[in-house]
């Protein structure tokens, strides 16, 4: 009996040892894979960068801003340094985010890599890190911008192999910068037998957007999917993004700044941040007047508050939306009655479609929402013949 029990014991012990060994091997494999995936280099390509030469700001064209580098604290800021004491602190901090900015360059390299240093290494619970602090690479394909790859962030300092194994044809590239983090510096890497150069400047008048977190790009999965960036690509035109999350309130300092530009037209989409309706009544006409003081004929588009999915069931939300839009419409009618010209009121209730699949949280847009919204706006731009200059 003892012999039988002893034999059973050793057989079970051997089985347990084998199971534990297999578990250990599996855990070791998972650890190895996770270490590989945490590297900043694209796992599709080699993580080696020894064959790469890096080039800085003298080798590419910064787009999405018309503010001179010399009057900014950092090249990739969205406000002049002098505005630090003019705007509220949240607006200044958000102006350090590089939303709407992009860099454009020409190269015949077989590989394109990038190194970028972040200001905050910021994260949010409703938006992917790739949208917050990643970068998007596009190239000009038959005169249309085509997406290639996204540089995924891994910390404050990032290096990413965006595309490899190309022939040495000269191509035009565009990289969209982070939407909800700032860039201290970015460099473009090419193979050591190729060159990089600045392209010609786009001489079309820009479009200026002033708005909220949605304007800034929440919650696109990657920078290229924010509607201002989609519109920029589709129209081959600079689009300047003055979106400030939670702080798009038609305030004087921003009104003054954008009045000093010479755009094709302005798009004011501040309504999600303009509650209560009294704020709409107090700020809309003064904003228009400031712009008109420098740009008496430039078209100004006022976009009303879009219909949120919660409006389907929430009666308070319906009433609030109606009150806000009525307030904006009243200000618009006042201006029309006083003889203001080139003021355009756009109703956006169905701008994201009728299936209510365009938001992440009933407010901020998904990629689908941004695609639909940009298509909606471009259609309106054409309806009002705004793209002639």
C-alpha positions, 0 to 999 in steps of 0.5 A: 500500500505504501509503495502504491501511495509513494508512486502516486505522490511522485507521479503527481509531483512530476505533473505539478513541476511540469505545469509550473515549468510551462507556466514559467515559460509562458510568463517569460515569453509574455514578458519578452513580447511586452518588452519588445512592444514597449520600444518606441520603434515600430515593431514592423521594422527594425528598432535600429536607428544607426543608419539614420541622419536627423534634420531639424527645423531648418529642413521642413516647413511649419504649417497651421500657424501664421505667427512668426517664430521670433515672437513665440516662446517655442516654435510649436506654440499657438500664441505669441509670448506677449499673450501670456499675460493677456489670456487666462491661464488655462488658455495659455497652457492649452496654447502650448498644445500643438493642435493643428500644426504640421510640418511638410518636407520633401525627401528621396529617402528609403526610410522616414523616422522621427524623434520628438520631445513632448512637453507634458506626456499628458494622457486622458481616459477618453482619448488614445495617446496616439491622438494626444501626443503621437504624430501622423505621417502622410505623403502626396499621392497623385496630388492627394494626401494619403495616410501612411503611419502613426508614431506611437508615443512611449514617454517624453522622448520618442523615436519612431520608424514610420516607413521603410523599404521605399525606393528613392523617388522624391516625395512630399511628406506631411507630419501632423503634430500632437493634439493635446500635448506640446512639442519641444522639438521634432526631427526628421530622420532619413537614410544617410544617402538621401536628402531632405528639403523644404517645399514651397510655401502654400500661398492660399489664404488660410482658414481660421478656426476658433473653438473648443475641445472639439476644435482642438481635436478631442477625441481623434484617435490620431492627429490627422483625424481632427476636422481642421487637419482633414479640411487642410488636407482636402482643400490643400490649404493652411488651417489655423486651429485656435481650439482651447479645450473647455475655454472657447468663449469668444474672448477679446484677446483671441478675437484681437489676435485672429483679427490681425490675420488675413484669412479666407474666412473665419469659423467660430465654433465656440458654442459647446463652451458658451453656456449659459446663453447670456454668455452668447449674448454678451460675447458674440457681437463684440467678437465680430466687431473686433474682427471687423475692425481689421477685416471689414469684409472677410466672411465669418461663420457662426456654427450653432450647437450640434445635437448630442445623442442625449437629446434623444431622451433628455428633455433638459438637454433639448431645452438647453440646446434650443436656448443656446442656439436661439441666443446665437440666432438672436445675435446673428439677426441683430447683426443682419438687421444692423447691416453687417455683411458676410456673416453666415449662420450654420445650423449643425444639428445633423452634421454628424449624421442621424445615427448618433455614432459620431461621438465618444461620450455624447460630446467629443467626436470620434474619427467617424464624427470628425470625418462627417463634420469636415465633409459637412463643413466643406459642403457649406464652404462651397455653398457659400463660395468661400474657397475662391481665394 
